[in-house]
């Protein structure tokens, strides 16, 4: 059994043995669901950057109206991903 204490701001440290077992890394996201008998199911979620995933034809159609809407802001998809990462870091 691994114990952890709830801190003032609602934070709980995931014990190192658990982090190692599930290969959790800094920046990983977790989904929480309350089960019966006050049990909590925590599931690690992997975030995949837009440049690393395949986009469906339906998504391309929905996004196509935005192509060229703001020219010369980003030159590559990686620049967009980096901008989004920087914005997310500001939220923490």
C-alpha positions in Angstrom: 0.0 0.0 0.0 1.2 3.5 -0.8 0.0 6.4 1.2 -0.1 10.1 0.2 -1.4 13.2 2.1 -3.8 15.7 0.6 -2.2 19.2 0.7 -3.8 22.6 1.3 -4.4 23.3 -2.4 -5.8 19.8 -3.1 -2.6 18.3 -4.3 -1.5 14.7 -3.8 1.9 13.4 -4.6 1.9 10.2 -6.6 4.3 7.9 -4.8 7.5 7.2 -6.7 6.9 3.4 -6.8 3.6 4.0 -8.5 5.1 6.5 -10.9 7.8 4.0 -11.9 5.3 1.2 -12.3 3.1 3.1 -14.7 6.0 4.9 -16.3 4.4 8.3 -15.5 6.4 11.3 -16.6 6.3 15.1 -15.9 3.4 16.6 -17.8 1.3 13.5 -18.0 -2.4 14.1 -17.5 -4.7 12.0 -15.4 -8.5 11.5 -15.5 -10.3 10.9 -12.2 -13.7 9.1 -11.7 -15.5 8.5 -8.4 -16.5 4.8 -8.2 -18.8 3.1 -5.7 -17.8 3.1 -2.0 -15.8 6.3 -2.4 -13.1 4.6 -4.5 -11.4 6.8 -7.1 -10.2 5.5 -10.4 -7.3 7.5 -11.8 -6.3 6.9 -15.4 -3.2 8.3 -17.1 -3.9 10.0 -20.4 -1.3 10.7 -23.0 -1.5 14.0 -24.9 -0.4 13.7 -28.6 0.7 16.8 -30.4 -1.2 17.7 -33.6 2.0 17.2 -35.6 2.2 13.6 -34.3 -1.3 12.4 -35.1 -3.3 11.7 -38.3 -6.1 14.2 -39.0 -9.3 12.7 -40.4 -10.8 14.1 -43.6 -13.7 15.4 -41.6 -11.4 17.4 -39.3 -9.5 18.8 -42.3 -12.8 20.0 -43.8 -13.7 21.7 -40.5 -10.3 23.4 -40.2 -10.0 24.3 -43.9 -11.9 27.5 -43.5 -9.1 28.8 -41.2 -6.2 28.2 -43.6 -4.7 31.5 -44.4 -6.8 33.4 -41.9 -3.8 34.8 -40.1 -0.8 34.6 -42.6 2.8 34.8 -41.5 2.1 34.2 -37.8 3.5 30.6 -37.7 5.7 29.0 -40.3 5.5 25.4 -39.2 3.2 23.1 -37.2 6.0 22.8 -34.6 5.9 26.6 -34.0 2.1 26.3 -33.4 2.7 23.3 -31.0 5.4 25.3 -29.2 3.1 28.3 -28.8 0.4 26.2 -27.3 2.9 24.5 -24.9 4.0 27.9 -23.8 0.5 29.1 -23.2 -0.3 26.0 -21.2 2.8 26.6 -19.0 1.4 30.0 -18.2 -1.8 28.4 -16.8 0.1 26.5 -14.1 
